[in-house]
Amino acid sequence: MTITRSVPLPQGLLHIGGKLLPAADGRTAPILDPATGVELTQVAVAGPEDVDRAVGAAREAFDNGPWSRMTPRERGRVLWRVADLLRARATEFARLESLDVGKPLMFTTTVDIPTVIDTFEYYAGLVAGLEGATRATAAPSFAYTRREPIGVVAAITPFNFPAILSATKLAPALAAGNTVVHKPAPETPLSALLFAELLAEAGVPEGGYNLITGDGPTGAALVAHPGVDKIAFTGSSAVGAQVAAQASASLKQVTVELGGKGANIIFADADLGAAIETAVGAFVFNTGQFCMSGSRVLVERPVYQAVVDALGGAATHVPVGDPFSEGVVVGPMAGPNHLAKVVSYLDQAASSDAQLVGGQRPDGPGFFIGPAVLSHVAQDSPLIQEEVFGPVVTVQPFDTEDEAIRMANGTRYGLSAGLQTKDVTRAHRVAGALNAGIVWVNGWALLDPAMPFGGVGASGYGRENGPEGLDGYLRTKSVVINLA
């Protein structure tokens, strides 16, 4: 059964200082339906003048508006209202996200939008307890700390989880009392446009949240703007490095959550059926467009061939198709460029000694590709070392625990990792040895707003979610009163 694809589309205009505006130069860009390749709508492409207006509105709102002066509990009440409004319009948000990104509706309904609601509720509750601390000093004084907002935050979000990764930035940034200029990915801005409506309706004051849609130069202008105090960026490692370098020139604070090449280690003692099910979900979830994807499976040699066979069989049976069709697990890639990138890696595999199962492109329109399993891939292959960002998994054997750890840590990335084993002692030992910001044991993608995530190495720095996510949008001020 296919559910209707008819979804009300938000206006493709900029949201600056509480006003809906076209780009100053009138530029627009098309937004495509990834499942059909058909244009859905046009949205404004912000230029330097628009960026300047948005940052100016955020600066004015922070310096002279009420938001940063509200008590944390008052801001929390606004975030609770955001969550309530999201819940009331959850079906609309889920369908819009599926239409815009190509995510199967069953995931946007059960994962994406509930996670967004949970994130706003988590920070609404967490910020109510925001406080400093008194400190004992050697001199006769009354000394204490204050936790204050940083200022204007530039939030730059990617195409693969537009709603979730917007929430992981907007909820803590706003909870802390900052004002925000948000630039979503050019391919998938629609949920952000709807966010702008809800944040205003919930009570975020004019200029507290500003939305500019646009392309790479739009983001670069925002990063370089002298009125921005903090940059929160999620995207590729290459662009993240440019963002960090550009921001360092003006000493802006930066959080960058970047690419990954997650290793999923299956030990021979694992519950093999559960481990294989986990491995399949870990690489096909979100059509593999997941920086925490389990895109590398490392298998202890006694069970290696069984895992290769099972994954290869699964790759040809995972339902691929229209994200609005019941039972579909893998939808289209988010756009033609992303599809072309994945195809180029599979072409590399075809010209190497790697053995490939799956990876077929279905007939018809849209940016589809089926899941692919690659075995007999060398550790130094680009298929192991580079982020493919599609439904592609490599499978490699290992003989010892130490070898598995070396292989898992043998890329420049360090965002996520996992291991499947019944040995609790081994689980703790290996988890401690893996270079990753988050490690899952006997599962994958076990995420919650209370648990921080972030990278090491080429996967970036800083943490999102949890109290650590709120800390990233606060600065500490010390006050010392001389009592002598």
N, C-alpha and C positions, 0 to 999 in steps of 0.2 A: 504493500500500500504506500502511495506517495502522498505526503501532506502538502497542501497548497503552499506554493512559494510566494504567495502574495503577502508582503510585509510593508507597512507604512514606512517610507524612507524619510529621515530627518532632512531638514534644509542643509544644503552643502555650503553654509556660510561660516565665516569666522565669528567667534564669540569673544569680544574684547570689551572689557569694562561694562559688562551687562548688556551690550548691544550686539545685534546680528548684523554683520557687515560683509560685503564682497571684498575681494582683494583690491588693494588700492589701484593696481594696474589692470584689474578686470580678468586676470588669468584664471582659468579653471582647468581641471584634469578629469578624465573619465575614471569611474570605478566600475570594474568588471565583475560579473558573476563567474567565479572560477569553474563552476560546474557546466557552464554553457559557453563562456567567452563573450556573452552579450553584455553590452553596457547597461549598468543599473541606473547611474545618475552621474552628475558632474559635481565636483566640489571645488571650492576656492583654493588657489595656490598662493600662499602668503609670500610676499617679497620683503625686502629689508624694511620698507616703510611700515608694513603690517607688524613685523616683529618688534620694531621700535614702539609702535602704539601698544602692543600687548604687554611688553615689559614695562612700559610707562604706567599702564593701568595697574599692573600688579605691584609696582613700586609705590604708587600713590596709595593703593589699598593697604599695603603693609605699613607704610610710614604714617599714614593719617587716618586709616579706616578702623573699623571696630574689631576686625577678626583677630589680629595679634594681641589685642587688649582684652579679649574675652577670657574668662577663666577656662581652664582645661575642661571642666565639667560642662560649661555652656557649649563649647565646641563639640564635645562628645554628644550632646543632645542633638545637634545638627546632623552629625554622622549617623546617629540612630534613625533619624528621619530619612536620610539617604537610603539606608538599608530597607526601611519600610516601603519607600516608594519603588525601590528595585524589586522587592518581593511582589508588590501589587502589579508590576509590569514585567514579571519574569518571563512570561511566554513571549512577549514582544521582543525583549532583549535577546532571548535564546534564538528566535527565528532570524533576527537581524544579524546576529553573529554567524549563524550558519550560512546565511545568504552571502555575507561579505567575505568570509574566510574560506568557506567550503567545508567547515566542520560538520560531521554528522550530527543531526539534531538531537539524537539521544545523548550525545556528550555535552552539547551546550546546555541542554535541559537539566542534566544530572550532575555535571561537573563545573562547567564554566560559570554560569550565572549563580548557582549556589555558593561557589567559592568567592565570588565578588561580594555577595551579601555577607558571608561570614567575615570577610576581611574588614568591611566597614564596621560591622558590629564588634569585632575584636578590638579595633583601635578606639572605637567609641567608649568601650569599657576600660581599656588600658590607660587611656589618657586621663581619665578621671582621677587616677592616683598619682599623676605626675607631680613630683615634688623634688626640692633640693635636700640638702642635709646640713646640719650644724657640725662644726669640726672643732676639736680641741687644739689649741695652739700654745706654744711656749710663752708667748707674750700675753699680758692681760688684755684680752680682746673678746669680742663676740664675733665669731666667724661663721659664715654660712655660704652655701652655694645656691645659685639660681639656675634653672634649666630653661633656656629661652629659645624661641624660633630663630632660624638662621636668616631668613629674609625671603627673597624671591627665588623660587625653585623652578628650574627648567626640567620638565619631565618629558623624556623622549622615549616612546614605546614602539615595540616591533609589530610585525604583521601576524605572528603566529598565535598569540594569545592576547588579542587587543584588549578585551575587557578585564581579564585577570591581571595582566601586567600593568594596566592602568591603575587598577585598584591597589596593587602593592606599592605604588608610588603615591597616588593621590590621598589615600586614607591616612597614612602616617604623616605625610607632609602637611595636610590640612589640620590633622589632629594636633600637631605640634604648634600651630599658629602661623605657619608660613602662607604666603600666597603663591600661586602656581601659574606658569605658562606651559601648556601641554601641547606637544606636537606628536600626534600619532603617525604610524607608518603611512606612506602615501597610498599603499594598496588597500588598506583596511581601516578607514577612519570613521566608519558609520556608528559603531557603538560609542565612540568618544563624543560624537555630535549629540547622541541621546543622553550621555552622561552630563553634558553641559546643561541641558534642560533640567535634569533632575537635581543637580547640585544647586542651581538657582532656586528651584521650587522648594528645596529643603531648607534654605536659609543661608547659604554661603553668599556673602554680600558681593555687590558689584566689584569686579576687579580681583576678587579672591581666587576665582578660577577663570582662566582665559584659555581659549582653544584656538590654535592656528593650524590649519591643515596645509600640507605642502610637501616638498620634495627634499632632496639632500641639501641643496643650498639654503633652504628655509631653516633646516636644523643647524647648519653651520653658522648662520647668522645669529641664531638664538644662543648657541654655545659661546660665540665671541662677544655677545652683547655685554657691555660693562655694567649694566643694571642687574645682571643675574648673579646671585650669590652661591648657588648650589646647582649642580647638574646631576640628574639621575637618569642614566642611559641604559637601555637594554638593546642589544643588537649583536652584530658580528664582531669578532675580535679585531679585525682590520679597522673597521670604523671606530670601535671603542678606543683603540690606541690613538687614532687621530683626535677624538674628542678629548681624551685625557691630556694629550700634548697641547692642544689648543687652549684648554682650560688652565693649564699650569702657568701659561704666560701671564694671566691675571690673578693667579692664586685662588681660583674658585675651588670650593669643595666639590668632590666628585665621587659618585658611586657608579661603577660600571659592571653590569652583569652580562657576560659575553658568551661565546660559543662553548660547546662541550663535545666530548667524545667518550661518553660514559661506558665504563667496562662493567659487565655483569658476569661475575665469576660463579660458575656452577661446579661445586665439588661433588665427587662421586657418591658421598653419603647423603646428598640432598634427596628430598622427596621429588623424584624425577618428573612425575606428572605435573606437580605444582610448579616446579622450576621451569619447565618448558612453557607452560601456560603464562607464567610471569614474563619469560623472555619474549614471547610473541607480543604480548601487550606492550612491553617496554620499547619495542622498536616500531610498532605500527600505530601507536596512539598519536592522535593529531596528525596522521599521515606522515609520521616521522619528523614533522616540523616542530621539534621539541628540543631545546638546547640540553635538556636532561635525558634525552632519549638513551635507551640501552642499546646503542648502535654497535657495540662490540661485545660478543659473547665469548668468554674464555671458559673452556670445558676441560675438566680433568680427564686424562686420556682413556681410562676404562669405559667412560660413558660418552666419549666424544662422538662416535659415529651414530649412536642412538639419538643424540641431540641434533646433529646435522640432519639426519633423516626426518626427524619430527618437525624441525623448523622448515625444512624444504617442503614437506607436505602441507604444513599450515599456510605457507606463503601462497600456494595456489588455491586455497580454499577460503581465505579471508574475504568477506563480502566487500566489494569495491563498487562505488556508484554514487548516484545522486544523494547528497547529504540529507535531503528531505524524504528519502525512501526508508521505510521501516527495515531495521536489521542491518543497514549499511554500517560498516566499521571504519572503512578507509574512504575518504572523500577525495576531491581533487587537490592538487597543490594550489597554493594561494594565488599563483599567477604564472604567466608563460616563462618568465625569467627563472623562476624557481624550478619549474619543470625541466627546463633546458639544462640547468646545472646538474640535476639528478641524472638525467639521461647521459650527460657527458661522463659522469663517473661510471655508469654501467657500461658505456662504450670502452672506457679504460679497462674495465674488468674483462670484457670480451676479448681484448687484445693481449691479455696476460695469461698466466697459468691458473688464475682463479677459476673455480667452478661455480656457475651461477644457476640458481633455480628461481623462477619467477621473473619479476621485473617487466612484464608485458604491458604494453599500452593498449587499452581497450579501444575499439572502433567508436567513432562518434566525436562530438564536440567536447570541449572542456579540457582541463589541464590534469588529466588522470594518469597515474602509473601504478601498477600493482606492486605489492611487497616483493622484495628480492632478498635472497639469502646467498651469501658468498662464502665459500670455504677455500682452503688452500691459498690463503692470502698471506704474504710475507709481512713481518712486523714493520718494515720500513716502507711499505706500499702507501701511496696517497689514500687508498681506501681505508687504511688503518689510522693514518696520521692526520687526515683532514676531515672537517665536518661536512658530510654530504647533505644533511638536512632534508632527508626524505625517508621513505619507508624501506631502508636498506640496512641490513645487518651483516657483519662479518662474524665467522665462527673460527676460533683458533684453539688448538689443544695445548695443554700444559701437563707437566709431570709432577711438579712439587709446588707446595704453597709459596715458597720464595719466588719461584719462577712466575707464578700467577701474579704475584704482587709487582714484580718487575715489569711484566707485560702490561698490567693495568696502569701502572705509573709511567709507561713508556711513550707518552705523547706530551705535547706542550700544554694540554688542557687539564683542568682540575675542577670541574663543576659538580659532577655527580658520579657515584659508583654504587655497586651493590654486590652482594654475595648470597648464594643459596647453599645452606648447610644445616645439618641437625646438631652440629657440634657448637655449643654455646661458647666455650672457651675460644675455639677458633674464630667464631664470629667477632668477639671483642678484639682479638689479636689482629685479625686482618683489617677490621674497620679502622683500627688505630694506625695501621701502616699505609692505608690508601690516601693518596693526595687528592682530596676532593672536599668540597664544601659541605656535602651531605652524602651519607652512606646509608643504603637500605639493606636490611637483612631479611631474607625470605619474603621478598616483595619488591615492588618498584613504584616510584612516584607516589610514595606515601607522604603527601604534602598537607600542611595545615597552616593557617595564618599564625599560629603560635610558634611554629618551628622556622628558624631562620635558614636561608639558603644564600649562596653566593659562591664565588670562585676563588681559585688560586691559579697562579701562572697566567696563561693566555685566556683563562676564563674570567678574569677581572678581579675586582676587589670591592670591599664593602658588603654589607648584608641587607637583605630584604626579608620582611616578615619577622614576627616575634618582637620582643622588647628592643632587640638590636636594630630592627627596622625603624622603630621610632627614634632611637638614639641618633641615627644617621641624619635626622632632620632637626636636631637640637644642638645648641652650644651651651657650654657651662660657664657661668660667670661667678667669680668669687667675690664676696663682700666681707671686708674685715673692719670692724669698728673698734677703735682704740679705747680701752676702758681705763687706761692709766691716768 
